[in-house]
C-alpha cells in the first residue's frame, strides 16, 4: 500500500505557502482580504527624449520611492538596447540608463505603480547638522530681503508659518521688494535663498499632481521646510493648495551625461 503521507505533506506546504503569500501581500502592499474591497493604484509614466551624437550616453532620472500615504508596488522601463539600474544615491532614488552608442533621436520610457496606503510611513531624514551656507545678497536685494523677512517674522510662529508668509509676500504683485528679488531668478530659488539667508533648513523638491487621465504633466517645484520632526512641503502657487500630490524628486529630476 502506497503511503499518502508525502502527498498530505505537499498539500500542507502549498496551503502554508499560500497563506504566507496572502499575509505578505496584505502587510506589504495593502491587498485587501475580502472580495469587493477596492484600493486605489496609480500608474505613473515618464518619458525622456534626447538626441544622441554617436557617442556613449548615460541618462539619470529621479525615481519616486515609498512615501507618506503611498507604497511603491512596481517599476519598469522600456529602453531597447540600453542597460538600466535603479540606484539609491545621496540625492534620492534614481533610474539610470546607459548605452555604448547613441545616435539620433532617443526615447526612454519609465513606468511605476503606487498604491494609496494609509499605513505607508517613511522615517523622515533630518537635515545635516552642518551650518547653513548663507547666500550673499547685494545692497538693494539685501534691503528687500530684510523687509520681507521682518514682515514674515511678525506674522509667523515657527519656520513653517514663516515660509508660508514669505511665499505670500513674494506672490504679492504690488510689492516692489518681491519684484526686485524675483527679477533675476525663479520663485522657488528666490524663496529658498531667502530661507537659507534666514538660517532655515529647506530644499526644493519636485512633485506631480495625481489626477485620473492627466497627461503631459511637468514636475512642479515646491519648498520643503524642516519643522523639527519632518519635512513639510509648501506650494509656491496658491491655486495648488489641497491638490493630491506625490513627491517625485529633488532639484535635479533628470540629467544626461
C-alpha positions as CSV (number, residue, x, y, z in Angstrom):
1,X,0.0,0.0,0.0
2,X,1.4,3.4,-1.1
3,X,1.7,5.9,1.8
4,X,-0.2,9.1,1.4
5,X,2.0,11.0,3.9
6,X,4.2,12.7,1.3
7,X,1.0,13.8,-0.6
8,X,-0.5,15.3,2.6
9,X,2.8,17.0,3.4
10,X,2.9,18.5,-0.1
11,X,-0.7,19.8,0.3
12,X,0.1,21.2,3.7
13,X,3.2,23.0,2.3
14,X,1.2,24.5,-0.5
15,X,-1.5,25.7,1.8
16,X,1.1,27.2,4.2
17,X,2.8,28.9,1.2
18,X,-0.5,30.4,0.0
19,X,-1.4,31.7,3.4
20,X,2.1,33.2,3.8
21,X,1.9,34.9,0.4
22,X,-1.6,36.4,1.2
23,X,-0.2,37.8,4.5
24,X,2.8,39.2,2.8
25,X,0.7,40.9,0.1
26,X,-1.7,42.3,2.7
27,X,1.0,43.6,5.0
28,X,3.4,45.0,2.4
29,X,1.1,46.1,-0.4
30,X,-2.3,46.5,1.3
31,X,-4.0,43.9,-0.8
32,X,-7.5,43.5,0.8
33,X,-8.6,40.3,2.5
34,X,-12.2,40.3,1.3
35,X,-13.6,40.4,-2.3
36,X,-15.2,43.6,-3.5
37,X,-12.9,45.8,-1.4
38,X,-11.0,48.3,-3.6
39,X,-7.7,50.1,-3.3
40,X,-6.6,53.0,-5.5
41,X,-3.5,52.2,-7.6
42,X,-1.8,55.0,-9.6
43,X,0.1,54.2,-12.8
44,X,2.7,56.9,-13.5
45,X,4.7,57.1,-16.7
46,X,7.6,59.4,-17.7
47,X,9.3,59.9,-21.0
48,X,12.9,61.1,-21.6
49,X,13.9,62.3,-25.1
50,X,17.3,63.4,-26.3
51,X,19.4,63.4,-29.5
52,X,22.5,61.2,-29.5
53,X,25.7,62.3,-31.2
54,X,27.1,58.8,-31.9
55,X,28.9,58.5,-28.5
56,X,28.3,56.6,-25.2
57,X,25.4,58.1,-23.2
58,X,24.1,57.8,-19.6
59,X,20.6,59.1,-18.6
60,X,19.7,59.6,-14.9
61,X,16.1,60.1,-13.9
62,X,14.9,60.8,-10.4
63,X,12.7,57.8,-9.3
64,X,10.0,58.2,-6.7
65,X,10.0,55.9,-3.7
66,X,7.6,54.8,-1.0
67,X,6.5,57.9,0.9
68,X,3.8,59.1,3.3
69,X,0.5,57.7,2.0
70,X,1.9,55.8,-1.0
71,X,3.6,52.5,-1.3
72,X,5.8,51.7,-4.4
73,X,4.5,48.4,-5.9
74,X,6.4,48.1,-9.2
75,X,8.6,50.0,-11.6
76,X,9.8,49.2,-15.1
77,X,11.3,50.8,-18.2
78,X,11.2,50.4,-21.9
79,X,14.6,51.2,-23.4
80,X,15.7,48.7,-26.1
81,X,19.4,48.4,-26.3
82,X,20.0,50.2,-23.0
83,X,21.2,48.9,-19.7
84,X,19.2,50.0,-16.7
85,X,19.8,50.1,-13.0
86,X,17.8,51.5,-10.0
87,X,20.1,53.3,-7.6
88,X,20.0,54.7,-4.1
89,X,22.1,57.9,-4.1
90,X,22.8,60.8,-1.7
91,X,20.1,62.8,-3.6
92,X,17.5,60.0,-3.6
93,X,16.5,57.1,-5.8
94,X,17.4,57.3,-9.4
95,X,16.9,55.2,-12.5
96,X,20.0,55.2,-14.7
97,X,20.2,54.0,-18.4
98,X,23.4,53.5,-20.3
99,X,24.3,52.7,-23.9
100,X,27.6,52.4,-25.7
101,X,26.4,54.2,-28.9
102,X,23.5,56.7,-29.1
103,X,22.9,58.3,-32.4
104,X,19.9,60.4,-33.5
105,X,16.6,60.7,-31.7
106,X,16.4,58.7,-28.5
107,X,13.3,57.9,-26.3
108,X,13.3,56.2,-22.9
109,X,10.1,55.3,-21.1
110,X,9.7,54.8,-17.3
111,X,6.7,53.4,-15.5
112,X,5.9,53.0,-11.9
113,X,2.9,51.9,-9.8
114,X,1.9,53.3,-6.4
115,X,-0.8,52.1,-4.0
116,X,-2.6,54.6,-1.9
117,X,-1.7,53.3,1.5
118,X,-2.6,54.9,4.8
119,X,-0.1,52.7,6.6
120,X,2.8,53.8,4.4
121,X,5.1,55.6,6.8
122,X,8.7,56.5,6.0
123,X,11.0,57.7,8.7
124,X,12.0,61.3,7.8
125,X,15.7,62.2,7.4
126,X,16.6,65.3,9.3
127,X,18.9,67.9,7.7
128,X,22.6,67.9,8.3
129,X,24.0,69.4,11.4
130,X,26.5,71.5,9.5
131,X,25.8,75.2,9.4
132,X,23.6,76.6,6.6
133,X,25.6,78.3,3.9
134,X,24.2,81.9,4.0
135,X,23.9,83.3,0.5
136,X,25.4,86.6,-0.5
137,X,23.0,89.4,-1.5
138,X,23.9,92.8,-2.9
139,X,22.8,96.1,-1.3
140,X,19.3,96.5,-2.8
141,X,18.5,92.8,-2.7
142,X,19.6,92.6,1.0
143,X,17.4,95.5,1.9
144,X,14.4,94.0,0.1
145,X,15.0,90.6,1.6
146,X,15.3,92.0,5.1
147,X,12.0,93.9,4.6
148,X,10.2,90.7,3.6
149,X,11.9,88.7,6.4
150,X,10.8,91.3,9.0
151,X,7.2,91.2,7.8
152,X,7.1,87.3,7.7
153,X,8.7,87.1,11.2
154,X,6.0,89.3,12.7
155,X,3.2,87.2,11.2
156,X,4.6,83.8,11.9
157,X,5.3,81.5,14.9
158,X,7.7,78.9,13.5
159,X,9.7,78.0,10.4
160,X,6.7,76.6,8.5
161,X,4.4,79.6,9.1
162,X,7.4,81.9,8.4
163,X,7.8,80.2,5.0
164,X,4.1,80.4,4.3
165,X,4.1,84.2,5.0
166,X,7.3,84.7,2.9
167,X,5.6,82.9,-0.1
168,X,2.6,85.2,0.3
169,X,4.8,88.2,0.3
170,X,6.6,87.0,-2.9
171,X,3.3,86.4,-4.6
172,X,2.2,90.0,-4.0
173,X,2.4,91.6,-7.4
174,X,2.2,95.1,-5.9
175,X,5.3,94.6,-3.8
176,X,8.4,96.3,-5.1
177,X,10.6,94.2,-2.8
178,X,9.2,91.0,-4.2
179,X,9.6,92.2,-7.8
180,X,13.3,93.2,-7.2
181,X,14.1,89.8,-5.7
182,X,12.3,87.8,-8.4
183,X,13.9,89.8,-11.2
184,X,16.9,87.6,-11.6
185,X,15.7,84.1,-10.5
186,X,12.7,81.8,-10.2
187,X,10.3,82.0,-7.3
188,X,11.5,78.6,-6.0
189,X,15.2,79.6,-5.9
190,X,14.5,83.0,-4.6
191,X,12.4,81.7,-1.7
192,X,15.0,79.0,-0.9
193,X,17.7,81.6,-0.9
194,X,15.8,83.9,1.5
195,X,15.1,80.9,3.8
196,X,18.8,80.0,3.8
197,X,19.6,83.7,4.5
198,X,17.2,83.4,7.5
199,X,19.1,80.2,8.7
200,X,16.1,77.9,7.9
201,X,16.7,74.4,6.6
202,X,15.0,74.0,3.3
203,X,15.2,72.4,-0.1
204,X,13.5,72.5,-3.5
205,X,11.6,69.3,-4.3
206,X,9.7,68.2,-7.4
207,X,6.1,66.9,-7.2
208,X,3.4,65.6,-9.5
209,X,-0.3,66.0,-9.0
210,X,-2.3,62.8,-9.1
211,X,-5.3,63.2,-11.4
212,X,-7.0,60.4,-13.3
213,X,-6.2,60.5,-17.0
214,X,-4.0,63.6,-16.8
215,X,-1.2,63.6,-19.4
216,X,1.9,65.6,-20.3
217,X,2.3,66.9,-16.8
218,X,5.6,68.6,-15.9
219,X,7.2,68.3,-12.4
220,X,6.1,71.2,-10.2
221,X,8.6,72.7,-7.8
222,X,7.7,73.1,-4.1
223,X,9.6,74.1,-1.0
224,X,10.3,71.6,1.8
225,X,11.0,73.0,5.2
226,X,12.1,71.0,8.2
227,X,9.7,71.7,11.1
228,X,11.8,69.8,13.8
229,X,10.1,66.4,13.2
230,X,9.6,66.0,9.4
231,X,9.9,67.8,6.1
232,X,6.8,70.0,5.4
233,X,6.1,70.8,1.7
234,X,4.6,74.2,0.8
235,X,3.4,75.1,-2.7
236,X,4.6,78.3,-4.3
237,X,1.3,78.7,-6.1
238,X,-1.8,79.5,-4.0
239,X,-4.0,77.8,-6.6
240,X,-2.4,74.4,-6.0
241,X,-3.3,74.1,-2.3
242,X,-5.2,71.0,-1.4
243,X,-4.4,69.0,-4.5
244,X,-3.4,65.4,-4.2
245,X,0.3,65.2,-4.9
246,X,3.3,62.9,-4.7
247,X,6.9,63.9,-4.2
248,X,8.9,62.9,-7.3
249,X,12.4,64.3,-7.0
250,X,14.9,66.8,-5.6
251,X,16.3,69.7,-7.5
252,X,17.7,67.6,-10.4
253,X,14.9,65.4,-11.8
254,X,16.7,64.4,-15.0
255,X,20.2,64.9,-16.4
256,X,22.2,63.5,-19.3
257,X,25.9,62.8,-19.3
